[in-house]
Amino acid sequence: MNGTGVPVVCAGGTAGVTPAIARPVVSRRAAMNLSELGGSAPIRLLVFASLYPNAVQPRHGIFVEERLRRLVKTGQVTATVVAPVPWFPFRSSRFGAYAAFARVPAFEERHGIRVLHPRYPVIPKVGMHAAPALMYRALLPMMRNLIASGGGFDLIDAHYFYPDGVVAARLGETIGKPVVITARGSDVNLIAQHRGPARKITRAAARAAAIVTVSDALKGKVEALGAVPDKVVTLRNGVDLERFRPLDRAAIRAKLGVTGPVWLSVGHLIELKGMHIAIAALTGVPGVTLLVAGEGPDGGVLAQLAKRSGVADRVRFLGAVDHKALCDYYNAADALVLASSREGMPNVVLESLACGTPVLATAVGGIPELITRPEAGELMRERTPEALVQAWRALQARNVDRSLTRKFAETLGWKPVVEAQCALYANVLTGSRGRAVTGAAP
């Protein structure tokens, strides 16, 4: 939850798949060829996501943008993004996160894609429950104006079930457009634990033409909320195999000034990401250095923990690291450590594997769907420092060949994911022809 009372869904991660089959999981109905739409014109998407990068928050939901860029690049879809921003009148830095919202431009173009940032009101402390209604009322006139001005679209592609998916499903029903909702993690794992949001999520699932989950674990939870199984498809995100790749490890380690075994943790510095577990585990692995990439409210607490544990000289807090620069750190590390208490399917796992670096992680969310082979890494038996040390020792004993880790990651690229996603859109549009969009399964 951010300072406005609006839920912030951190899908630190990204995507899921069962790599044993090395392909996205797609229903038979989603396997329809695009040609069945009866023409070669691209599908026009209206992408709806309040977590989307912008000029002020460039890392905000970067995984949503990454997938969209890949889809647009195929030429099979075009897109306009609607990324709502909470309204706030003052830009002064003394207002903290609120001021960042005020500085977001009303319109921008990113990587050739038009992005609109309409404002909607928020009510602090009750924002989680009020956000869908407030967002819907603020955005409905804008959506109608967009259509009237020639900015038509074929379907709404919403990311995160709450509040975005809830709002998108209602908007789609009102304006007569089919809606695809992607569940990414905390929207289903955490927010759906609250009775009010859970009811709204269930209604949105009934209205949606199709539902995408980034892991099979999330698929099961969405179905448990009442979603019709035939509408739910698992489609993981992919990994950029060109950006994240093995590099000259010795040169990078020399540049970064690291020697000996190195662990890397990447993510927001909050309890659920488990950096405190990685720091505590250092007492059991003399000589290991921990690099922590990220920032967040627990930064000071983690620094104090390192001092109390006597390992401060072996923990390096890197702060926020540009996404493009992460490749160097993955290459420098002997293992990525992710001791999360919950996840959807974190991008960092895919990126680390693509750089040839195995992963030590808790068996939560969709992570076990990726760590399926010895060269991919080791799952912790429980979420404790002792279990992390045991997993590290097991990984060391196997002496994993990093080239095999990279080879495994090459099955997790974007191409099959994007093809399946385009086929899903085509299937939704074919199913919605000649009927009102009521949310029934296509």
C-alpha positions as CSV (number, residue, x, y, z in Angstrom):
1,M,0.0,0.0,0.0
2,N,1.4,3.4,-0.9
3,G,1.1,6.6,1.0
4,T,-2.2,7.5,-0.7
5,G,-4.0,4.4,0.5
6,V,-4.0,3.0,-3.0
7,P,-2.8,-0.6,-3.0
8,V,0.5,-1.1,-4.7
9,V,0.8,-4.6,-6.1
10,C,4.5,-5.6,-6.2
11,A,4.8,-8.4,-8.7
12,G,8.5,-8.2,-8.2
13,G,8.3,-10.5,-10.3
14,T,7.3,-11.6,-13.3
15,A,6.2,-14.6,-14.8
16,G,5.7,-18.3,-14.5
17,V,5.7,-21.4,-16.5
18,T,6.4,-25.1,-15.9
19,P,9.8,-25.3,-17.6
20,A,9.7,-29.0,-17.7
21,I,7.8,-28.4,-21.0
22,A,9.7,-25.2,-21.7
23,R,6.7,-23.6,-23.2
24,P,3.9,-21.3,-22.0
25,V,0.8,-23.2,-20.9
26,V,-2.0,-22.3,-23.3
27,S,-5.6,-23.7,-23.5
28,R,-6.8,-25.2,-26.7
29,R,-9.1,-22.3,-27.3
30,A,-6.2,-19.9,-27.1
31,A,-4.3,-21.8,-29.8
32,M,-6.4,-20.3,-32.6
33,N,-4.5,-18.7,-35.4
34,L,-4.8,-15.0,-36.0
35,S,-5.9,-15.6,-39.5
36,E,-9.2,-16.8,-38.2
37,L,-10.1,-13.1,-37.4
38,G,-10.7,-12.8,-41.1
39,G,-8.0,-10.2,-42.0
40,S,-4.5,-9.1,-41.4
41,A,-5.2,-5.8,-39.6
42,P,-3.5,-5.7,-36.2
43,I,-5.5,-6.1,-33.0
44,R,-5.9,-2.8,-31.3
45,L,-5.2,-3.1,-27.6
46,L,-6.2,-0.7,-24.8
47,V,-3.7,-1.6,-22.1
48,F,-4.9,-0.7,-18.7
49,A,-2.3,-0.7,-15.9
50,S,-1.8,1.7,-13.0
51,L,1.6,0.1,-12.5
52,Y,3.3,1.1,-15.7
53,P,6.6,3.0,-16.2
54,N,6.5,6.7,-16.6
55,A,9.0,9.6,-16.8
56,V,9.0,10.1,-13.1
57,Q,8.9,6.4,-12.1
58,P,10.8,4.6,-14.9
59,R,11.0,1.2,-13.0
60,H,7.3,1.3,-12.1
61,G,5.9,-2.0,-13.5
62,I,8.6,-2.4,-16.1
63,F,7.6,-6.0,-16.7
64,V,4.2,-4.9,-18.1
65,E,5.9,-2.6,-20.5
66,E,8.4,-5.2,-21.5
67,R,5.7,-7.7,-22.6
68,L,3.8,-5.0,-24.4
69,R,6.9,-3.9,-26.4
70,R,7.4,-7.4,-27.5
71,L,3.8,-7.8,-28.6
72,V,3.8,-4.5,-30.6
73,K,7.1,-5.5,-32.2
74,T,5.4,-8.5,-33.9
75,G,3.2,-6.1,-35.9
76,Q,0.2,-8.2,-34.9
77,V,-1.0,-5.7,-32.3
78,T,-1.1,-2.0,-31.8
79,A,-1.5,-0.4,-28.4
80,T,-2.5,2.6,-26.4
81,V,-1.7,2.5,-22.7
82,V,-4.0,4.0,-20.0
83,A,-2.0,4.2,-16.8
84,P,-4.1,6.0,-14.2
85,V,-2.3,8.1,-11.5
86,P,-3.7,9.3,-8.2
87,W,-4.5,13.0,-8.3
88,F,-2.4,15.3,-6.1
89,P,-2.0,19.1,-6.6
90,F,1.6,19.8,-5.4
91,R,4.9,18.8,-6.9
92,S,7.2,19.9,-4.0
93,S,9.5,17.1,-2.9
94,R,8.4,17.7,0.7
95,F,5.2,15.8,-0.1
96,G,7.2,12.6,-0.9
97,A,5.4,10.0,-2.9
98,Y,2.4,12.3,-3.4
99,A,4.6,14.8,-5.3
100,A,5.8,12.1,-7.6
101,F,2.2,11.5,-8.7
102,A,1.8,15.2,-9.4
103,R,4.9,15.2,-11.6
104,V,3.8,12.4,-13.9
105,P,2.9,13.9,-17.3
106,A,-0.7,13.6,-18.6
107,F,0.7,12.1,-21.8
108,E,4.0,10.6,-23.0
109,E,5.3,8.3,-25.6
110,R,7.5,5.5,-24.6
111,H,9.3,3.3,-27.1
112,G,6.8,4.4,-29.8
113,I,3.7,3.6,-27.6
114,R,1.3,6.3,-26.6
115,V,0.8,6.4,-22.8
116,L,-2.0,8.4,-21.1
117,H,-2.0,9.1,-17.4
118,P,-5.5,10.2,-16.4
119,R,-6.0,11.3,-12.8
120,Y,-8.4,9.8,-10.3
121,P,-9.2,10.7,-6.7
122,V,-8.0,8.7,-3.8
123,I,-9.1,8.6,-0.1
124,P,-6.2,7.8,2.3
125,K,-6.7,4.9,4.7
126,V,-9.8,3.6,2.8
127,G,-8.2,3.6,-0.6
128,M,-8.0,-0.1,-1.1
129,H,-11.8,-0.4,-0.9
130,A,-12.8,2.8,-2.6
131,A,-10.2,2.8,-5.4
132,P,-12.1,0.8,-8.0
133,A,-15.3,2.9,-7.8
134,L,-13.3,6.2,-7.8
135,M,-11.1,5.1,-10.7
136,Y,-14.1,3.8,-12.7
137,R,-16.0,7.1,-12.4
138,A,-13.0,9.2,-13.3
139,L,-12.0,7.1,-16.3
140,L,-15.3,6.3,-18.0
141,P,-15.7,9.8,-19.6
142,M,-12.1,9.6,-20.7
143,M,-12.6,6.2,-22.3
144,R,-15.7,7.4,-24.1
145,N,-13.9,10.5,-25.4
146,L,-11.0,8.3,-26.6
147,I,-13.4,6.3,-28.7
148,A,-15.3,9.3,-30.0
149,S,-12.0,11.0,-31.0
150,G,-11.0,8.1,-33.2
151,G,-8.8,6.3,-30.6
152,G,-10.8,3.1,-31.0
153,F,-9.7,-0.3,-29.7
154,D,-10.7,-3.9,-30.0
155,L,-10.2,-5.1,-26.4
156,I,-9.0,-4.0,-23.0
157,D,-5.9,-5.7,-21.7
158,A,-5.7,-5.1,-17.9
159,H,-2.9,-5.9,-15.6
160,Y,-3.4,-6.8,-11.9
161,F,-6.8,-7.9,-10.7
162,Y,-7.2,-5.2,-8.1
163,P,-8.0,-2.4,-8.7
164,D,-7.1,-2.4,-12.4
165,G,-8.8,-5.6,-13.4
166,V,-12.0,-4.8,-11.4
167,V,-12.2,-1.4,-13.1
168,A,-11.4,-2.7,-16.6
169,A,-14.0,-5.4,-16.3
170,R,-16.7,-2.8,-15.4
171,L,-15.5,-0.4,-18.1
172,G,-15.6,-3.2,-20.7
173,E,-19.1,-4.1,-19.8
174,T,-20.2,-0.5,-20.0
175,I,-18.7,0.3,-23.4
176,G,-19.1,-3.1,-24.9
177,K,-15.5,-4.3,-25.2
178,P,-14.1,-7.7,-24.2
179,V,-11.5,-7.6,-21.4
180,V,-8.5,-9.8,-20.7
181,I,-7.1,-9.6,-17.1
182,T,-3.6,-10.6,-16.1
183,A,-3.1,-11.7,-12.5
184,R,0.5,-11.1,-11.4
185,G,1.0,-11.9,-7.8
186,S,0.0,-9.8,-4.8
187,D,-3.3,-8.9,-6.3
188,V,-4.4,-12.5,-5.8
189,N,-2.0,-13.7,-3.1
190,L,-2.5,-10.8,-0.7
191,I,-5.3,-8.4,-1.6
192,A,-7.8,-11.2,-2.3
193,Q,-7.5,-12.2,1.3
194,H,-9.7,-9.2,2.2
195,R,-13.4,-10.0,1.9
196,G,-14.5,-6.8,0.0
197,P,-11.7,-6.9,-2.7
198,A,-12.1,-10.7,-3.0
199,R,-15.8,-10.2,-4.0
200,K,-14.9,-7.6,-6.5
201,I,-12.2,-9.8,-8.0
202,T,-14.7,-12.6,-8.3
203,R,-17.1,-10.4,-10.1
204,A,-14.4,-9.1,-12.4
205,A,-13.3,-12.7,-13.2
206,A,-16.9,-13.5,-14.2
207,R,-17.1,-10.5,-16.5
208,A,-13.7,-11.1,-18.1
209,A,-13.5,-12.8,-21.5
210,A,-10.2,-14.4,-20.5
211,I,-7.8,-14.4,-17.6
212,V,-4.0,-14.8,-17.8
213,T,-1.9,-15.9,-14.8
214,V,1.8,-15.7,-14.7
215,S,2.2,-19.1,-13.0
216,D,0.2,-22.3,-12.4
217,A,0.2,-21.5,-8.7
218,L,-1.7,-18.2,-9.4
219,K,-4.0,-20.1,-11.8
220,G,-5.1,-22.3,-9.0
221,K,-5.8,-19.4,-6.7
222,V,-7.8,-17.5,-9.3
223,E,-9.9,-20.6,-9.9
224,A,-10.4,-21.0,-6.2
225,L,-11.9,-17.5,-6.2
226,G,-14.6,-18.8,-8.6
227,A,-13.1,-18.1,-12.1
228,V,-14.3,-20.5,-14.8
229,P,-11.2,-22.8,-15.4
230,D,-11.7,-22.7,-19.2
231,K,-11.1,-19.0,-19.1
232,V,-7.9,-19.1,-17.2
233,V,-4.6,-19.5,-19.1
234,T,-1.0,-19.6,-17.7
235,L,1.3,-17.5,-19.7
236,R,4.6,-16.6,-18.1
237,N,6.6,-13.6,-19.0
238,G,9.8,-14.2,-21.0
239,V,13.3,-13.0,-20.5
240,D,15.4,-10.8,-22.8
241,L,18.1,-13.3,-23.8
242,E,20.2,-10.6,-25.5
243,R,20.2,-8.1,-22.6
244,F,20.7,-10.7,-20.0
245,R,23.5,-13.0,-21.0
246,P,26.8,-14.4,-19.8
247,L,29.7,-11.8,-20.0
248,D,33.4,-11.8,-19.1
249,R,32.9,-12.7,-15.5
250,A,36.5,-12.1,-14.4
251,A,36.5,-8.6,-15.9
252,I,33.2,-7.7,-14.3
253,R,34.2,-9.0,-10.8
254,A,37.4,-7.0,-11.1
255,K,35.5,-3.9,-12.1
256,L,33.1,-4.3,-9.2
257,G,35.9,-5.1,-6.7
258,V,34.5,-8.5,-5.5
259,T,36.4,-11.7,-4.8
260,G,35.4,-15.1,-3.5
261,P,31.8,-16.4,-3.4
262,V,29.2,-13.8,-4.1
263,W,25.5,-13.8,-3.4
264,L,23.1,-11.3,-5.0
265,S,19.7,-10.2,-3.8
266,V,17.6,-7.9,-6.0
267,G,14.3,-6.3,-5.0
268,H,12.4,-3.8,-2.8
269,L,13.9,-3.7,0.7
270,I,10.9,-5.0,2.6
271,E,10.4,-8.0,4.9
272,L,8.6,-10.2,2.3
273,K,11.6,-10.1,0.0
274,G,13.8,-11.8,2.6
275,M,17.0,-9.8,2.5
276,H,17.2,-10.2,6.3
277,I,17.4,-13.9,5.9
278,A,20.3,-13.6,3.4
279,I,22.1,-11.3,5.8
280,A,21.6,-13.6,8.8
281,A,22.7,-16.6,6.8
282,L,26.1,-15.0,6.2
283,T,27.2,-16.0,9.7
284,G,27.1,-19.6,8.5
285,V,29.1,-19.1,5.3
286,P,32.4,-17.4,6.0
287,G,33.9,-15.6,3.0
288,V,30.7,-15.1,1.1
289,T,29.9,-11.5,0.1
290,L,26.3,-10.3,-0.3
291,L,25.4,-7.6,-2.8
292,V,21.9,-6.1,-2.2
293,A,20.4,-4.2,-5.2
294,G,17.4,-2.2,-4.4
295,E,16.0,0.4,-2.0
296,G,13.0,0.5,0.3
297,P,11.8,1.3,3.9
298,D,13.8,-1.5,5.5
299,G,17.2,-0.3,4.3
300,G,18.3,1.1,7.7
301,V,17.0,-2.0,9.5
302,L,19.0,-4.3,7.2
303,A,22.2,-2.3,7.7
304,Q,21.8,-2.5,11.5
305,L,21.2,-6.2,11.2
306,A,24.4,-6.6,9.3
307,K,26.3,-4.8,12.0
308,R,24.7,-6.8,14.9
309,S,25.5,-10.0,13.0
310,G,29.1,-9.1,12.6
311,V,28.9,-9.3,8.8
312,A,28.7,-5.6,7.8
313,D,32.0,-5.8,6.0
314,R,30.6,-8.5,3.8
315,V,27.3,-6.8,2.8
316,R,27.3,-4.2,0.1
317,F,24.1,-2.1,-0.3
318,L,24.0,-0.9,-3.9
319,G,20.9,1.1,-3.8
320,A,18.6,1.3,-6.8
321,V,20.4,-0.3,-9.8
322,D,19.3,0.6,-13.4
323,H,17.6,-2.4,-15.0
324,K,20.2,-2.5,-17.8
325,A,23.1,-2.5,-15.3
326,L,21.8,-5.6,-13.5
327,C,23.4,-7.9,-16.0
328,D,26.8,-7.1,-14.6
329,Y,25.8,-8.0,-11.1
330,Y,24.1,-11.2,-12.1
331,N,27.3,-12.2,-13.9
332,A,29.4,-11.3,-10.9
333,A,27.4,-13.4,-8.5
334,D,27.7,-17.1,-7.8
335,A,24.0,-17.3,-6.8
336,L,20.9,-15.1,-6.8
337,V,19.3,-15.3,-3.3
338,L,15.5,-14.8,-3.2
339,A,14.1,-15.7,0.2
340,S,10.6,-14.2,-0.3
341,S,7.5,-15.1,1.7
342,R,5.3,-14.9,-1.4
343,E,5.8,-14.2,-5.1
344,G,4.0,-14.4,-8.4
345,M,6.9,-15.3,-10.7
346,P,9.8,-12.9,-10.2
347,N,11.6,-11.5,-13.2
348,V,14.9,-11.6,-11.3
349,V,14.8,-15.4,-11.4
350,L,14.5,-15.4,-15.2
351,E,17.2,-12.7,-15.6
352,S,19.7,-14.4,-13.3
353,L,19.3,-17.8,-15.1
354,A,19.8,-16.0,-18.5
355,C,23.1,-14.7,-17.2
356,G,24.1,-18.3,-16.2
357,T,23.7,-17.7,-12.5
358,P,21.8,-20.3,-10.5
359,V,19.2,-19.3,-7.9
360,L,18.7,-20.1,-4.2
361,A,15.0,-19.4,-3.4
362,T,12.1,-20.2,-1.2
363,A,9.5,-22.6,-2.7
364,V,6.7,-20.0,-3.0
365,G,4.4,-18.9,-5.7
366,G,5.6,-19.9,-9.2
367,I,9.3,-20.2,-8.3
368,P,9.2,-24.0,-8.1
369,E,7.8,-23.9,-11.7
370,L,11.2,-22.5,-12.8
371,I,13.7,-24.2,-10.5
372,T,13.1,-27.6,-11.9
373,R,16.6,-28.8,-12.9
374,P,19.9,-29.0,-11.0
375,E,21.5,-26.3,-13.1
376,A,18.7,-23.8,-12.3
377,G,19.5,-23.7,-8.6
378,E,18.2,-25.0,-5.3
379,L,14.9,-24.5,-3.4
380,M,15.2,-23.8,0.3
381,R,13.4,-26.3,2.5
382,E,12.0,-23.5,4.7
383,R,12.3,-19.8,5.0
384,T,15.2,-19.6,7.4
385,P,18.9,-18.6,7.4
386,E,19.8,-22.2,8.1
387,A,17.8,-23.5,5.2
388,L,19.5,-21.0,2.9
389,V,23.0,-22.1,4.1
390,Q,22.0,-25.8,3.4
391,A,20.7,-24.8,-0.1
392,W,24.0,-23.0,-0.8
393,R,26.1,-26.0,0.3
394,A,24.0,-28.3,-1.9
395,L,24.5,-26.0,-4.9
396,Q,28.3,-25.8,-4.2
397,A,28.5,-29.6,-4.0
398,R,27.0,-29.9,-7.5
399,N,29.5,-27.5,-9.0
400,V,26.9,-26.2,-11.5
401,D,28.2,-25.5,-15.0
402,R,27.0,-21.9,-15.7
403,S,26.8,-22.7,-19.4
404,L,24.1,-25.3,-18.6
405,T,22.2,-22.7,-16.6
406,R,22.2,-20.4,-19.6
407,K,21.1,-23.2,-21.9
408,F,18.2,-23.9,-19.6
409,A,17.3,-20.2,-19.6
410,E,17.2,-20.2,-23.4
411,T,13.9,-22.2,-23.2
412,L,12.4,-19.2,-21.4
413,G,12.6,-16.5,-24.0
414,W,9.8,-14.3,-25.3
415,K,9.0,-15.7,-28.7
416,P,6.6,-18.6,-27.7
417,V,5.0,-16.4,-25.0
418,V,4.2,-13.5,-27.4
419,E,2.8,-15.9,-30.0
420,A,0.5,-17.5,-27.4
421,Q,-0.6,-14.1,-26.1
422,C,-1.5,-12.9,-29.7
423,A,-3.4,-16.1,-30.3
424,L,-5.3,-15.5,-27.0
425,Y,-6.4,-12.0,-28.1
426,A,-7.5,-13.4,-31.4
427,N,-9.5,-16.1,-29.7
428,V,-11.2,-13.6,-27.4
429,L,-12.2,-11.3,-30.3
430,T,-13.5,-14.2,-32.4
431,G,-15.6,-15.4,-29.4
432,S,-17.0,-11.9,-28.7
433,R,-18.2,-11.3,-32.3
434,G,-21.9,-11.0,-32.6
435,R,-22.7,-11.0,-28.9
436,A,-22.7,-8.6,-26.1
437,V,-19.7,-8.7,-23.7
438,T,-21.2,-10.1,-20.5
439,G,-18.2,-11.8,-19.0
440,A,-19.3,-15.3,-19.9
441,A,-16.6,-17.6,-21.0
442,P,-16.0,-17.2,-24.8
